[in-house]
């Protein structure tokens, strides 16, 4: 993930000072453990200033409004008490080349600041600190004790100390090309590494983009550069310094990230604020997606392994209990033919009552025939009681396995991250497992738990143009079946195979063609656990014939009056691949 460096921070603050200072702070909201939002209003507009001290995505920019759910974080409550209603009058860096900002708040523009909100954009050491006018710390996002740092503790009630000052040298426009070249090439080495070590305030992303813009290789030795290479690189160096001095930035997307200088730009961005909001929202969503998918996959795999082991044990016990009648038969034979028993016998062969076939019965030498028969009767009763106890437990385990396999099938459908809807869909699965008691409820919710998640079904069009909706998880499956489905629609699901619910939306009097039905069956088979099969049985019926039993888990229904089609998931896969190519081509042509 590309970190916010000094150049990016300067570009963001330039826009913020131009468009959002002064502004009144109307609301304070904390999205998650590392992200704060301030509602700002100017004479022309209202927006939300995002302040983040995330270790990999620390940043400041105008972002999206927070969700409308209660904020329970202590840090934001303290800020709300102090800053609500005040004016944001200044956004300044505390020193040249420093990535620490001083956001000053006063009763009205022109008044001396009553509060300072220091925003430190410094990677894993990032922080947000509120101080009084005389720099006494009132609250801090991440407190640092003296045990953690004897140089710079950050705790309530202590004076605020700025981060240790950077040691030069620093880049400047007055430096000559000869002095600049001499400093970088003093010790021969890879160009990128030598530039980073020669000047403070540079970032790896900036230097890489600068060298790339000069059409050079970051790994080539400084000794291999020609005079024209040095001149070309120095021209871009001065272009960068000129952009900082004039605050003239060009925001856009690169193949490997973003730029605020226009170098290597593939697609322009509206402004730096939108660029940073889109980039870090996407990157954090990708991180959250990978984390949740791994967590849920591991949990489901562990749960299913345990349940299947338990099911094997129950099945073994039931198989043993199937022998209960055999023990009773042997006991009956011993009681009927006890006169044939002789002391010291270890086995006896007696004819079966019905068939007359010989039945071999093991005996214990120190027990009589009657005593052995009584022991066999007791064993018979024990096995019968075991069946009565095991059968309901086995039914419960089988229901758990069916349900978790359905959840696993939903998870397997979300293979890779593409849009924020994928994070919401996988977060729904996590929340569902928490509600069902399979996962512990965390005390502090993550960003995906703290935002409202819209319903985002898979949507397709059949050959005749009918809308086809497919659920991404059990919550959406229930929404399709119980809320959206009408009497005119058709409901599809793979037969006895975990998978998504599919709804073919039909207008009154509309009759789907065989091609429409087959299209729906193919996609239903594709969004199931049998995605890799050649043919999959798919049932379909009217929604009025679908029932959710009382107490049933999410996504679990029963149906009747169904008809069966054979879906071909590979054909659906080819259709989806063609749709992706078409969308990519359209987006490429548009750009």
ZIVENGI-V236519 format. One record per pair of residues at least 6 apart in sequence whose C-alpha atoms are under 7 Angstrom apart, sorted by the first residue. I is the first residue (numbers start at 0). J is the second residue. D is the distance in whole Angstrom. If there is no record, write none. Layout:
I	J	D
I	J	D
This chain:
0	55	7
0	282	7
1	256	7
2	55	7
2	56	6
3	57	7
3	58	6
4	202	6
5	96	7
5	98	6
5	200	7
7	259	6
10	246	7
10	248	6
10	259	7
10	271	7
11	60	6
11	271	6
11	272	6
12	90	7
13	246	7
16	90	6
19	41	7
20	87	6
20	88	6
20	89	6
21	41	7
21	86	6
21	87	5
21	88	5
21	108	7
22	39	6
22	40	5
22	41	5
22	86	5
22	87	5
22	88	7
23	39	5
23	40	5
23	41	7
23	84	6
23	85	6
23	86	4
23	87	6
24	37	7
24	38	6
24	39	5
24	40	7
24	82	7
24	83	6
24	84	5
24	85	6
24	86	6
24	87	7
25	38	5
25	39	6
25	83	5
25	84	6
26	37	6
26	38	5
26	79	7
26	83	6
27	36	6
27	37	5
27	38	6
27	75	6
27	78	7
27	79	5
28	35	6
28	36	5
28	37	6
28	70	6
28	75	6
29	35	4
29	36	6
29	70	6
29	72	7
29	75	6
30	65	7
30	446	6
30	449	7
31	445	6
31	446	5
33	51	6
33	52	5
33	53	5
34	49	7
34	50	6
34	51	4
34	52	7
35	49	6
35	50	5
35	51	6
36	47	6
36	48	5
36	49	5
36	50	6
37	47	5
37	48	5
37	49	7
38	46	6
38	47	5
38	48	6
39	45	6
39	46	5
39	47	6
39	48	7
40	46	7
46	61	7
47	61	6
47	62	6
47	63	6
47	64	6
48	60	6
48	61	4
48	62	6
49	59	6
49	60	5
49	61	6
49	62	6
50	58	6
50	59	5
51	57	5
51	58	5
51	59	7
52	58	7
52	120	7
52	125	5
52	126	5
52	127	7
53	125	7
54	122	5
54	123	4
54	124	7
54	125	6
55	122	6
55	123	7
56	279	7
57	120	6
57	122	6
57	125	6
58	120	6
60	272	5
60	275	7
60	276	7
61	272	5
62	276	6
66	450	5
66	451	6
74	138	7
74	140	6
85	104	6
85	105	6
85	106	5
85	107	7
86	104	5
86	105	5
86	106	6
86	107	6
86	108	6
87	102	7
87	103	6
87	104	5
87	105	7
88	103	6
88	104	6
88	105	7
88	108	6
89	102	6
89	103	5
90	100	7
90	101	6
90	102	5
90	103	7
91	100	5
91	101	5
91	102	7
92	98	7
92	99	6
92	100	4
92	101	6
93	99	6
93	100	6
93	101	6
96	200	6
98	119	6
98	120	5
98	121	7
99	117	7
99	118	6
99	119	4
99	120	6
100	117	6
100	118	5
100	119	6
101	115	6
101	116	6
101	117	5
101	118	7
102	115	6
102	116	5
102	117	6
103	112	6
103	114	6
103	115	5
103	116	6
104	112	5
104	113	6
104	114	5
104	115	6
105	111	6
105	112	5
105	113	5
105	114	7
112	132	6
113	131	6
113	132	5
114	130	6
114	131	5
114	132	5
115	129	6
115	130	5
115	131	6
115	132	7
116	127	7
116	128	6
116	129	5
116	130	6
117	127	6
117	128	5
117	129	6
118	126	6
118	127	5
118	128	7
119	125	5
119	126	5
119	127	6
126	140	6
126	141	6
127	139	6
127	140	5
128	136	7
128	138	6
128	139	4
128	140	6
129	136	6
129	137	6
129	138	5
129	139	6
130	136	4
130	137	5
131	137	7
134	158	6
134	159	6
135	156	6
135	157	6
135	158	4
135	159	6
136	154	7
136	155	5
136	156	5
136	157	6
136	158	6
136	159	6
137	155	5
137	156	6
138	155	5
139	154	7
139	155	7
142	153	5
142	154	5
143	152	5
143	153	5
143	154	6
144	152	5
144	153	6
144	154	7
145	152	5
151	160	7
166	199	7
167	198	7
167	199	6
168	198	5
168	199	6
169	198	5
169	199	5
169	200	7
170	198	6
171	240	7
172	237	7
172	240	6
176	233	7
182	197	6
183	193	6
183	194	6
183	197	6
184	221	6
187	220	7
187	221	6
187	222	6
188	220	5
188	221	6
189	217	7
189	218	5
189	219	5
189	220	4
189	221	6
190	217	5
190	218	6
190	219	6
190	220	6
190	221	5
191	206	6
191	207	7
191	217	5
191	218	6
195	201	6
207	217	6
208	262	6
209	235	6
210	216	7
210	217	6
210	232	7
212	262	6
212	263	7
213	231	6
213	232	5
213	235	7
242	248	6
248	259	6
248	260	5
249	259	5
249	260	5
249	261	5
250	258	6
250	259	4
250	260	6
250	261	6
250	267	6
250	268	5
250	270	6
250	271	6
250	274	7
251	257	6
251	258	5
251	259	6
251	261	6
251	264	6
251	266	6
251	267	4
251	268	5
252	258	6
252	264	5
252	265	6
252	266	5
252	267	6
252	268	7
253	263	6
253	264	5
253	265	5
254	265	7
258	264	7
268	274	6
284	419	7
284	422	7
285	416	6
288	416	7
288	422	5
295	429	7
299	403	7
299	407	7
303	400	6
306	396	6
306	400	7
310	393	6
310	396	7
313	389	6
313	393	6
317	386	6
320	382	5
320	383	6
320	386	6
323	379	5
323	382	6
323	383	7
324	379	7
326	375	6
326	376	7
326	379	6
327	375	6
327	376	6
327	379	6
329	360	7
330	372	4
330	375	6
330	376	6
332	349	7
333	368	6
333	372	6
334	369	6
334	372	7
337	368	6
340	368	6
342	364	7
343	364	5
344	362	7
344	364	6
345	361	6
345	362	5
345	363	6
345	364	6
346	359	7
346	360	6
346	361	4
346	362	5
347	359	6
347	360	5
347	361	7
348	357	6
348	358	5
348	359	4
348	360	6
349	357	5
349	358	5
349	359	7
350	356	5
350	357	4
350	358	6
351	357	6
351	358	6
362	371	7
404	497	6
405	497	5
405	498	6
408	497	6
408	498	6
408	527	6
408	528	5
409	471	6
409	472	5
409	498	7
409	499	7
410	425	7
412	526	6
413	421	7
420	455	7
423	447	7
423	452	6
424	471	6
424	472	7
426	447	6
428	472	7
432	438	6
433	439	6
433	440	6
454	475	7
456	468	6
456	469	6
456	470	5
456	471	6
457	468	6
457	469	5
457	470	6
457	471	7
458	466	7
458	467	6
458	468	5
458	469	7
459	466	6
459	467	5
459	468	7
460	466	5
460	467	6
461	467	7
461	515	5
461	518	6
462	514	7
462	515	6
463	515	7
465	504	6
465	505	7
466	503	6
466	504	5
467	502	6
467	503	5
467	504	6
468	501	6
468	502	5
468	503	7
469	499	6
469	500	6
469	501	4
469	502	6
470	476	5
470	499	6
470	500	6
470	501	7
471	499	7
473	553	5
473	554	4
474	553	6
474	554	7
476	499	7
476	500	5
476	554	6
477	553	7
477	554	5
479	502	7
480	542	7
484	542	6
485	542	7
486	541	7
486	542	6
486	543	6
487	505	6
487	506	6
487	507	6
488	502	7
488	503	6
488	504	5
488	505	5
488	541	6
488	542	7
489	502	6
489	503	5
489	504	7
489	539	7
489	540	6
489	541	5
489	542	6
490	501	6
490	502	5
490	503	6
490	539	5
490	540	5
490	541	6
490	542	6
491	500	6
491	501	5
491	502	6
491	523	7
491	537	7
491	538	6
491	539	4
491	540	7
492	498	7
492	499	7
492	500	5
492	501	6
492	523	6
492	537	6
492	538	6
492	539	7
493	523	7
493	524	6
493	536	6
493	537	4
493	538	6
494	536	6
494	537	5
494	538	6
496	528	7
497	527	6
497	528	6
498	526	6
498	527	4
498	528	6
499	523	7
499	526	6
499	527	6
501	523	6
517	566	7
520	537	6
520	564	7
520	565	7
520	566	5
521	566	4
521	567	5
521	568	5
521	570	7
521	571	5
522	568	6
522	571	5
524	530	6
524	535	6
524	537	7
524	566	6
524	567	7
524	568	5
525	568	4
525	571	6
529	535	7
530	568	6
532	568	7
533	567	6
533	568	7
533	569	7
534	565	6
534	566	6
534	567	5
535	565	5
535	566	5
535	567	6
536	563	6
536	564	6
536	565	5
536	566	6
537	563	6
537	564	5
537	565	6
537	566	6
538	561	6
538	562	5
538	563	4
538	564	6
539	561	5
539	562	5
539	563	7
540	560	6
540	561	5
540	562	6
544	558	6
544	559	6
544	560	7
545	556	7
545	557	6
545	558	4
545	559	7
546	556	6
546	557	5
546	558	6
547	555	7
547	556	5
547	557	6
548	556	7
